Amino acid sequence: MIKITDLNKTFGNKKVLENLNCNIQTGSIYGLIGANGAGKSTLLRIINDVYRKDSGSVLIDGEEVQDNEKLKQRLAFLPDDLYLIQGYTLKDMAKFYEAMYEKFDMKYVEELAGILKLDLNTKLDSFSKGMKRQCALICILATNADYMFFDETFDGLDPVVRNLMKKILAKHMANKNTTIIMTSHNLRELEDICDNLGVLYKGGVLFESDIDTLKTNMFKVQISFKEEFNEEIFKDLNPISYKKVGSVATVIFKDEKEKVEEALKKMNPVILDFLSLTLEEIFIYEMEVIGYEFNQVF
């Protein structure tokens, strides 16, 4: 488990992280989303001891990561700005990682390279941006680290490869009980792979939750009655959003679905439809509940 408490980091006069608190459970895929400049990359660099924190604590399985070489064997970090040694091939790159990680699996590199149709002996300089990203992802996975960190994970990957890499990451996590932390400024990019999501805003975690809870506890209802009605009719059910167009209202509830459905049916509506919300819609409403507009955060 990663436990971050009251973390602060300043560059010059700019506060990048301010009293940040976050808990990331072992064996999960945690997505950290936020606008460019929200502090996502800085946070990952501090967790991996690339940057030194100003104050606060970062504990991984109860241990401080700073200057902890033994613990760092269990961490692997892929930054947004890839650094590739000029003239290296994928095989050379894999050997570089193999020299640092005791559990590195060269056969796994060869297996994934075959799946992704990447030549092990071609110089990385000749690869596209997306192919270089794939090579780096392969090498990080082959470290068999317990905690893996990916900054802007799928940057430069086309949709087909992106979906394939998501499947590879999910399978690796399931087989190895790896904890994966990935960042993105694009919510849709992470919603179908992550177990938990956190929103980073102005240097702090504004909101975090597991996705299953988010999707289970919030839902949309379209409803209409024979008689004229307004929002007051739903006041006992505490809707978090209400909009009416013509004779049909769209209402968002955050509660047990069965309880709300039973109450609405007792009102004898002529139209009653329950609709699923996208994860982006859920976050929009969650932001409104805590007093933020979604476009303020993103």
C-alpha positions as CSV (number, residue, x, y, z in Angstrom):
1,M,0.0,0.0,0.0
2,I,1.1,3.5,-0.8
3,K,0.2,6.1,1.9
4,I,1.0,9.7,1.2
5,T,0.4,12.2,4.0
6,D,0.6,16.0,3.9
7,L,3.0,16.0,1.0
8,N,4.4,19.4,-0.1
9,K,6.7,20.4,-3.0
10,T,7.8,23.8,-4.2
11,F,9.9,24.8,-7.2
12,G,11.1,28.4,-6.6
13,N,8.1,30.4,-5.7
14,K,5.6,27.9,-7.2
15,K,3.8,25.4,-5.0
16,V,3.3,22.3,-7.1
17,L,2.0,20.0,-4.3
18,E,0.3,21.3,-1.2
19,N,-0.7,19.1,1.8
20,L,-1.5,16.2,-0.6
21,N,-3.0,13.1,1.0
22,C,-3.6,9.9,-0.9
23,N,-3.9,6.1,-0.3
24,I,-3.4,3.6,-3.0
25,Q,-4.3,0.0,-2.3
26,T,-2.0,-3.0,-3.1
27,G,-3.0,-5.0,-6.2
28,S,-5.0,-2.3,-7.9
29,I,-4.8,0.0,-11.0
30,Y,-5.0,3.5,-9.7
31,G,-5.6,6.3,-12.2
32,L,-4.5,9.8,-11.4
33,I,-6.2,12.4,-13.6
34,G,-5.9,16.2,-13.8
35,A,-5.2,19.0,-16.1
36,N,-1.7,19.7,-17.4
37,G,0.3,21.4,-14.6
38,A,-1.8,19.8,-11.8
39,G,1.2,18.1,-10.3
40,K,0.8,14.5,-11.6
41,S,4.3,14.1,-12.9
42,T,5.8,15.7,-9.8
43,L,3.9,13.4,-7.5
44,L,5.2,10.3,-9.4
45,R,8.7,11.6,-9.3
46,I,8.6,12.1,-5.5
47,I,7.1,8.7,-4.9
48,N,10.0,7.2,-6.9
49,D,12.6,9.5,-5.1
50,V,13.5,11.3,-8.4
51,Y,12.5,14.5,-6.7
52,R,12.9,15.3,-3.0
53,K,9.8,16.3,-1.1
54,D,9.8,19.5,1.0
55,S,7.7,18.0,3.7
56,G,5.2,15.2,4.4
57,S,5.7,11.4,4.1
58,V,5.5,8.8,1.4
59,L,5.3,5.3,2.7
60,I,5.2,2.1,0.6
61,D,4.3,-0.9,2.7
62,G,5.2,1.1,5.7
63,E,8.6,2.1,4.6
64,E,9.9,5.6,3.6
65,V,11.0,5.5,-0.1
66,Q,13.7,8.2,0.2
67,D,17.2,6.7,-0.1
68,N,15.8,3.2,0.3
69,E,17.6,1.2,-2.3
70,K,16.1,-2.1,-1.3
71,L,12.6,-0.7,-1.7
72,K,13.4,0.9,-5.0
73,Q,14.0,-2.6,-6.4
74,R,10.3,-3.1,-6.1
75,L,9.5,0.2,-8.0
76,A,9.6,0.9,-11.7
77,F,8.8,4.3,-13.2
78,L,8.2,5.3,-16.8
79,P,8.1,9.1,-17.2
80,D,6.2,11.1,-19.8
81,D,9.4,12.3,-21.4
82,L,11.2,9.2,-22.5
83,Y,14.9,9.1,-22.4
84,L,16.4,6.5,-24.8
85,I,20.1,5.9,-25.2
86,Q,21.2,6.8,-28.7
87,G,22.0,3.8,-30.9
88,Y,20.3,1.3,-28.5
89,T,18.0,-1.4,-29.8
90,L,15.0,-2.8,-27.8
91,K,17.3,-5.7,-26.8
92,D,19.9,-3.3,-25.6
93,M,17.3,-1.4,-23.7
94,A,16.1,-4.6,-22.1
95,K,19.6,-5.5,-21.0
96,F,20.0,-2.1,-19.4
97,Y,16.9,-2.7,-17.2
98,E,18.1,-6.3,-16.6
99,A,21.3,-4.9,-15.0
100,M,19.2,-3.0,-12.5
101,Y,16.3,-5.4,-11.6
102,E,17.0,-8.8,-10.1
103,K,13.6,-10.2,-11.3
104,F,13.8,-8.9,-14.8
105,D,12.4,-11.4,-17.4
106,M,14.0,-11.2,-20.8
107,K,11.7,-13.9,-22.2
108,Y,8.7,-11.8,-21.3
109,V,10.3,-8.9,-23.4
110,E,10.6,-11.3,-26.3
111,E,7.1,-12.5,-25.9
112,L,5.6,-9.0,-25.8
113,A,7.8,-7.8,-28.6
114,G,6.4,-10.6,-30.7
115,I,2.8,-9.7,-29.8
116,L,3.4,-6.0,-30.7
117,K,5.5,-6.8,-33.8
118,L,8.6,-4.9,-32.5
119,D,12.0,-6.0,-33.8
120,L,14.3,-6.6,-30.9
121,N,17.4,-5.7,-33.0
122,T,16.2,-2.5,-34.7
123,K,17.6,0.7,-33.4
124,L,15.1,2.7,-31.4
125,D,16.1,5.9,-33.2
126,S,14.2,4.6,-36.3
127,F,11.0,3.9,-34.3
128,S,8.0,6.2,-34.2
129,K,7.0,7.9,-31.0
130,G,4.3,5.3,-30.3
131,M,6.7,2.4,-31.0
132,K,9.3,3.9,-28.6
133,R,6.6,4.1,-25.9
134,Q,5.7,0.5,-26.5
135,C,9.3,-0.6,-26.0
136,A,9.5,1.4,-22.8
137,L,6.3,-0.1,-21.5
138,I,7.5,-3.6,-22.3
139,C,10.7,-3.1,-20.4
140,I,8.9,-1.7,-17.3
141,L,6.6,-4.7,-17.3
142,A,9.5,-7.1,-17.6
143,T,11.1,-5.7,-14.4
144,N,8.4,-7.6,-12.4
145,A,8.4,-4.7,-9.9
146,D,5.7,-4.8,-7.3
147,Y,4.8,-1.1,-8.0
148,M,4.8,0.3,-11.5
149,F,4.3,4.0,-12.4
150,F,3.3,5.2,-15.8
151,D,3.1,8.9,-16.6
152,E,0.8,9.7,-19.5
153,T,0.7,6.0,-20.1
154,F,-0.7,5.7,-23.6
155,D,0.7,8.9,-25.1
156,G,1.5,8.4,-28.8
157,L,-0.2,5.0,-29.1
158,D,-2.9,4.5,-31.8
159,P,-6.3,3.2,-30.6
160,V,-5.6,-0.4,-31.5
161,V,-2.3,-0.6,-29.7
162,R,-3.7,1.4,-26.8
163,N,-6.4,-1.2,-26.3
164,L,-3.9,-4.0,-26.6
165,M,-1.6,-2.4,-24.0
166,K,-4.5,-2.0,-21.6
167,K,-5.2,-5.7,-21.9
168,I,-1.5,-6.5,-21.3
169,L,-1.4,-4.3,-18.3
170,A,-4.5,-5.7,-16.8
171,K,-3.4,-9.3,-17.3
172,H,0.0,-8.5,-15.8
173,M,-1.6,-6.9,-12.7
174,A,-3.9,-9.9,-12.3
175,N,-1.2,-12.5,-12.7
176,K,1.5,-10.8,-10.5
177,N,-0.7,-8.8,-8.1
178,T,1.2,-5.7,-9.3
179,T,0.0,-2.3,-8.2
180,I,-0.1,0.1,-11.2
181,I,-0.4,3.8,-10.9
182,M,-1.0,5.7,-14.1
183,T,-1.6,9.4,-14.9
184,S,-3.5,11.1,-17.7
185,H,-5.2,14.4,-18.4
186,N,-7.9,12.3,-20.3
187,L,-10.5,10.6,-18.1
188,R,-11.8,8.5,-20.9
189,E,-8.3,7.0,-21.5
190,L,-8.3,5.5,-18.0
191,E,-11.9,4.7,-17.2
192,D,-12.0,1.2,-18.7
193,I,-8.8,-0.1,-17.0
194,C,-8.6,1.5,-13.5
195,D,-10.1,0.2,-10.3
196,N,-9.7,3.5,-8.6
197,L,-9.4,7.1,-9.7
198,G,-8.2,10.3,-8.1
199,V,-8.6,13.8,-9.3
200,L,-5.5,16.0,-8.8
201,Y,-6.2,19.8,-8.7
202,K,-3.9,22.6,-7.7
203,G,-1.5,20.3,-6.0
204,G,-3.9,18.2,-4.0
205,V,-6.2,15.2,-4.4
206,L,-9.6,16.8,-4.8
207,F,-11.6,13.6,-5.0
208,E,-10.9,9.9,-5.1
209,S,-13.1,6.8,-5.2
210,D,-13.2,3.2,-6.5
211,I,-15.0,3.1,-9.9
212,D,-17.5,0.4,-9.0
213,T,-18.8,2.5,-6.1
214,L,-19.1,5.5,-8.4
215,K,-21.0,3.6,-11.0
216,T,-23.2,1.8,-8.6
217,N,-24.3,4.7,-6.4
218,M,-25.1,7.3,-9.1
219,F,-27.6,7.0,-11.9
220,K,-29.8,9.0,-14.2
221,V,-33.6,8.8,-14.4
222,Q,-35.9,10.2,-17.1
223,I,-39.4,10.7,-15.7
224,S,-42.8,12.3,-16.6
225,F,-46.2,12.5,-15.0
226,K,-49.7,13.2,-16.3
227,E,-49.9,16.3,-14.1
228,E,-47.6,19.3,-14.2
229,F,-44.6,18.9,-11.8
230,N,-41.4,20.5,-10.7
231,E,-38.3,19.6,-8.6
232,E,-40.2,19.8,-5.4
233,I,-41.8,16.4,-6.0
234,F,-38.4,14.7,-5.6
235,K,-37.2,16.6,-2.5
236,D,-37.4,13.7,-0.1
237,L,-35.0,11.7,-2.4
238,N,-32.4,14.4,-2.5
239,P,-31.5,14.6,-6.2
240,I,-28.2,16.1,-7.0
241,S,-29.3,17.4,-10.4
242,Y,-32.6,18.2,-12.0
243,K,-33.4,19.4,-15.6
244,K,-36.8,19.5,-17.3
245,V,-37.4,19.8,-21.0
246,G,-41.1,19.9,-22.0
247,S,-42.9,17.3,-19.9
248,V,-39.9,15.1,-19.2
249,A,-37.4,15.6,-16.4
250,T,-33.9,14.2,-16.2
251,V,-32.9,13.6,-12.6
252,I,-29.6,12.4,-11.2
253,F,-29.6,10.5,-7.9
254,K,-26.8,9.3,-5.6
255,D,-28.4,6.6,-3.5
256,E,-29.4,3.0,-3.5
257,K,-31.0,2.4,-6.9
258,E,-33.6,-0.1,-5.5
259,K,-34.7,2.4,-2.9
260,V,-35.1,5.3,-5.4
261,E,-36.9,3.1,-7.9
262,E,-39.4,1.9,-5.3
263,A,-40.2,5.5,-4.3
264,L,-40.6,6.7,-7.9
265,K,-42.9,3.9,-8.9
266,K,-45.2,4.9,-6.0
267,M,-45.6,8.3,-7.7
268,N,-47.3,6.6,-10.7
269,P,-45.2,8.2,-13.5
270,V,-46.2,7.7,-17.1
271,I,-42.5,7.5,-18.1
272,L,-39.8,6.0,-15.9
273,D,-36.5,5.1,-17.5
274,F,-33.2,4.4,-15.6
275,L,-30.1,5.2,-17.6
276,S,-26.4,4.6,-17.1
277,L,-24.0,7.4,-16.7
278,T,-20.6,7.6,-18.3
279,L,-17.7,8.0,-15.9
280,E,-17.2,11.5,-17.2
281,E,-20.8,12.4,-16.4
282,I,-20.3,11.0,-12.9
283,F,-17.3,13.1,-12.3
284,I,-19.1,16.2,-13.6
285,Y,-21.8,15.7,-11.0
286,E,-19.4,14.7,-8.2
287,M,-17.4,17.9,-8.9
288,E,-20.7,19.9,-8.6
289,V,-21.5,18.3,-5.3
290,I,-18.2,19.4,-3.7
291,G,-18.5,22.8,-5.2
292,Y,-16.4,22.7,-8.4
293,E,-17.3,22.8,-12.1
294,F,-15.7,20.1,-14.1
295,N,-14.1,22.6,-16.5
296,Q,-12.5,24.4,-13.6
297,V,-10.6,21.2,-12.8
298,F,-9.9,20.1,-16.4
